[in-house]
Amino acid sequence: MSDIGFIGLGIMGAPMCRNLLKAGHKVVAYNRSPEPINRIVQFGAVRGASPRDVAEQSKIVITMLPDGPQVEEVVLGPGGVLEGAQPGSTIIDMSSVNPLVSQKLAASCEAISVRFLDAPVSGGEPKAVDGTLAIMSGGDEAAFMEVKPILQLMGSTVTLTGPVGAGNITKLANQIIVACNIAAMGEALVLATRAGLNPRIVLDAIKGGLAGSAVLNAKAPMVIDRNFNPGFRIRLHQKDLRNALQAAESMKVGLPLTSAVQQMLIALMNEGKGDLDHAAIVTFIEAMAGVEVKPK
């Protein structure tokens, strides 16, 4: 089995790493804070001393970090992955970052004959646990095909969408749809609740029709149950929409709906809700109407 390095053991990274261990791979793991490493070692991982140390022991290094600056620091910084990476090894960044960051990292990797793929994911913590994430990758096809069996241990769909950066463009498209879908769901359920209807019954009535979606099925029950425990945090979705708007500006593309939802997310973060699940986008709309979506 391949020797794999895994850096970033957060809500998503830890279960992804565990799925690699379950499949029998030797995994060298590293995280900036020690508690997640202590937990993953109990599942059979080897403790990495630094990103460089992880790379020195691994043919493939996977990073799963909050945003581009963290990925750049871990890969390019002092004691980083590229200081320990050997020619012919592969770095797979599964973080959701600005596509320009992916292209910068790829250029630095190419200069020392290290291959690079961007491969962000969608599906949140439940699918990370189940190994059924949607993985969208960008990079060289030969490198992708070589590591695809490893990615398939973490995702049920693994797709090469184009050259380096294409994976993150695809992920940004995904995040736009999810955020706008949650906001629209919030408006619909607030309207129904204000009209005196039971939102649970409304959900049952519409989820089998054209309005039905994976987002509706996953997030509407959370809202109705007032469960905002994070599977994917508001502050991380705000980061993704910020990256989408920055990418759109560079390409002279207007994203008016994305911009509107981005303002909602910023407002919620200012209210101290940044670590709630992104289903809590609905609370912005509830506050405007003075209505809470729940059965009476």
C-alpha positions, 0 to 999 in steps of 0.5 A: 500500500502507498505511504500517504501523508495527511496534513489537516485533521479538522472536521473534514480531514480527520474522517478522510484520514481515517478512511485511508487508514481503514483501507490499509494505507500507512498514513503519516499525519500532521496537524498544527494543534496536537489533540487531533494527532493524538486521536488519529494515532489511536486509529493507526496513523504515524505521528508527523513532526512537521509538514516537511517530516510528513513529506520526507516519509510519503510518496503522496501528501494530502493537505486539507486546510481552511484556506489558501494562506494556510496551504501556502504556509504548509507547502511553501513555508519554512519546514514545509512540504516542498522542503521534504518532498522528493522528485516524482512525489505528488501533492494533492490539496483537497482544501477549498482555495482560490484557483490562483493559489492552486496554480501558484502551488503547482508552479512551485511544485513543477520547479522541483519535479513534484506533481500537484493536483487540486482536489476540493470536496463537497458533502460535509462531515457526514459524507467525509465520515462515510467516504462518499464525498464528491471530489472535483480535481484539477491537474495532469491526467496521468497524475490524476489517474495514478492517485484516483484509487486513493481519492475513491477511498474518500469519495463516491464521485471523483472527477477530473474537471480540467487543468490545475485550478479547475477543481477549485473553480468547480468547487466554487460553483458548487458552493454558490449553488449550495449557499443560494439554495439554503438562502432560498430555502430559508425564505420559503420556510419563513414565508410558510411559517408566517402563514401559519403552516407547519414547516415540516409538512411543507418540507414533506410536500415539496421535497419530492417536486422540482424544488427538491434537492440534496441541500433541502433534504440535508438542511431543512430538517436541521433548521426545523429542529434548531440544530446548527451544530457544524457540519460545514461552518458559516465562516468557511462558506463565507470564505468560499464565496469570497474566493468565488467573488474574487475569481469572478472579478478577475474574469469580469463575471457578475455574481449578484446572488452570490454577493447578496448571500455573502453579505448575509454570511458576513452579518451572521459572523458579526453576530458571533455565528461564524462557527454555526452550520451554514444552515444558520443562513436561515436565521438571517432571514428569520431575524428580518421577518421576526419568525422562527422556522419551527412547528408550533 
